[in-house]
């Protein structure tokens, strides 16, 4: 009986987080109502407060969830066997495909930037992202040492650029689709962009 209660509690929490992610990513913290989250999660509103305490705490839990989801995929990709060049190629593709498959991630980050990272700064997101940043620095430095990458490139600027090039493709997809007169978030255009961005980085980084 106790195991069943634990299992039910875990599922309820997951259902709440899933529904909250949809609502927060669509409407932001201040536009989201707990009633709507409860309805979407098919759960009693009281349970949300029992699990998370407040709407703000639930919002922060969703931020941790979306960043942790990305971090797990990043680390798996960077720890795979392969050359430094192949790992850079892989991580760029991982970013593009993760954001394509997790559109709520873009919205959550955009909302948090509008709020000047108020809740981001209250959380230890840096601890979630640090393993990825450390691995990327190590890969780039290894590439410099073994002759794969130029020794004069700025490692942190490369990491920052990889993150922003991939994110901005999706954060600006609607306005840029209208300007370029093509649907940027269809699979063909995404694949084309992956190839272009990857080639651009590797040509700049390579000896």
Steps between C-alpha positions, in 0.01 A plus 500: 500500500783742588674430165175575317464832685857594409438405137174699491673797662781489242252486212295785644811714532604420142149583372508834681845588363396407146183707515680790669770501232236534229323782684807694612667476159183627333398774746797567727492493877267796547251401230465140621226394741544205735141401422594445136802290594284286730241454226759404241675261741162354601588547865358680801636855530575436868752232398705754304550707814570186701779395261647842414376751757432787258466590133846659511657182636327297230634739236853457637457121501406517130811708425716237669318225310552649153866584562568157651340332199737683266802445724452124502499487118799737476714288731406176326602649165829649621607181678452285189806364324638707213741774404477854632373610161228235500390597850455864396304379197286280725423763762383753241259242359387408853414863576304551181302180542439540872354846454295381202353220715460717814345828385402583858872534583533804274191664647609436859840656434343799323255560787782479751704753303200734498500464879875583505583147620327568832415137572798361309725681749314347794576151370827316462464462121873563473559168676282328240684660208855496638573134404414578136708819493792316662482218244482744208801694630693175540415384146598832342825517698579140404440594137745788534763270649468223240499737204131467409413858598682832477681586820395867481123448512320621812350189659226679693400708198463181296276343766292817532463522123393136461231550765369826354512397133285195569258668741442812291399293197190393693441808713480709181340239277167674449630845409787358293264259320293802396808699392664212313168376361565142599389280789820481702374237743429229245738203496665584167594854603610389847730235349640755257568742785670229708738432212572867437562592864715190557716571195536865600623414849735223394653705217566781745632271775709265288870546427 
